[in-house]
Amino acid sequence: MPSPKARSSSGRSGSVPCNVTGGNGRYEFISLNRTPPPHLLQRQGSDPTSARLRASESPNRRRGSGSSTSSTGGQQLPEEDCMKLNPSFIGIALSSLLAIDLWLSKRLGVCACEDSSWGSVRPLMKLIEISGHGIPWLAGAAYCLYKSDSVAGQEVMLNLLMALVLDLVLVGVVKAVVRRRRPAHNRMDMFATFSVDRYSFPSGHATRAAMCARFLLAHLVLAAPLRVLVLLWASFVGFSRVLLGRHNVTDVAFGFFMGYWQYNLVEVLWLSPVMLQSMIGHLH
Ligand SMILES: CC(C)=CCC/C(C)=C/CC/C(C)=C/COP(=O)(O)O
């Protein structure tokens, strides 16, 4: 492996240096996508330093002038070098978004502990947290299913239960795959968590809030003030995750997005009484 210094300045065979010194001792920058001016090409070939560096190249580098190179006006550019020297626009945009996300989330984590600037409202935030937790929702849906005496009511409650379980599974899978750590300022004092809940992307509370809000609006809640209340509740659940320092903003934003689409999946998988009866029939 050539040293980093040698890699950045070498006039290796088949490649164009990022910068070279001109005759006046100043650096001249040239584009990788353009053919270098003849005086630079000539200097590449004759300069004893660059010749020495070319000679010390690794076999890999030398192979770079073969099939895995891109041609630029007769010059061969190793593709790996092009990628390093020209970081992609998407890469820069993502790193910038991530930096803004971390900065904003840290600033908004004003209830992360009791002595934070809004530490006094932490108990209220934790109450909102519990309202979006999986256990009260699963227990509530199971209780309503048990108490419901109409077929329509049982159908809705059974599908809500199925939606809640689906949400836990999907969020668990994404968390286990992405493995993004929770913000450093978070205190891990949440009640009843799975092992994947040490990861923060996406927010399980946000997915549940978005999915349940859509579910309630579609099947249960009818009066306009209650519909507004449901939407406010879902928004507060998401926002409280960042205020408590549990999540970064992007975890919650993606959680809302995922929960919204999860509801569409629930509609596709909707269990009708006829289907249930045939499933029960198959079991017997
Ligand atoms: C019946 C049964 C196994 C219930 C499990 C319910 C449970 C422990 C859900 C976890 C809910 C939770 C803490 C999610 C994490 O939410 P984030 O917003 O912090 O991702």
PDBQT file of the ligand as one rigid body, heavy atoms in Angstrom, charges set to zero:
ROOT
HETATM    1  C1  LIG A 301     -47.607  -8.649  25.343  1.00  0.00    +0.000 C 
HETATM    2  C2  LIG A 301     -46.287  -8.089  25.005  1.00  0.00    +0.000 C 
HETATM    3  C3  LIG A 301     -45.186  -9.017  24.719  1.00  0.00    +0.000 C 
HETATM    4  C4  LIG A 301     -46.139  -6.777  24.948  1.00  0.00    +0.000 C 
HETATM    5  C5  LIG A 301     -44.866  -6.117  24.670  1.00  0.00    +0.000 C 
HETATM    6  C6  LIG A 301     -45.093  -4.664  24.512  1.00  0.00    +0.000 C 
HETATM    7  C7  LIG A 301     -43.807  -3.907  24.542  1.00  0.00    +0.000 C 
HETATM    8  C8  LIG A 301     -42.789  -4.221  25.582  1.00  0.00    +0.000 C 
HETATM    9  C9  LIG A 301     -43.594  -2.970  23.652  1.00  0.00    +0.000 C 
HETATM   10  C10 LIG A 301     -42.368  -2.130  23.591  1.00  0.00    +0.000 C 
HETATM   11  C11 LIG A 301     -42.805  -0.729  23.435  1.00  0.00    +0.000 C 
HETATM   12  C12 LIG A 301     -41.610   0.168  23.419  1.00  0.00    +0.000 C 
HETATM   13  C13 LIG A 301     -40.948   0.472  24.667  1.00  0.00    +0.000 C 
HETATM   14  C14 LIG A 301     -41.178   0.660  22.241  1.00  0.00    +0.000 C 
HETATM   15  C15 LIG A 301     -40.023   1.562  22.102  1.00  0.00    +0.000 C 
HETATM   16  O1  LIG A 301     -40.500   2.758  21.587  1.00  0.00    +0.000 OA
HETATM   17  P1  LIG A 301     -39.493   3.852  21.059  1.00  0.00    +0.000 P 
HETATM   18  O2  LIG A 301     -40.356   4.985  20.624  1.00  0.00    +0.000 OA
HETATM   19  O3  LIG A 301     -38.617   4.225  22.187  1.00  0.00    +0.000 OA
HETATM   20  O4  LIG A 301     -38.759   3.239  19.907  1.00  0.00    +0.000 OA
ENDROOT
TORSDOF 0
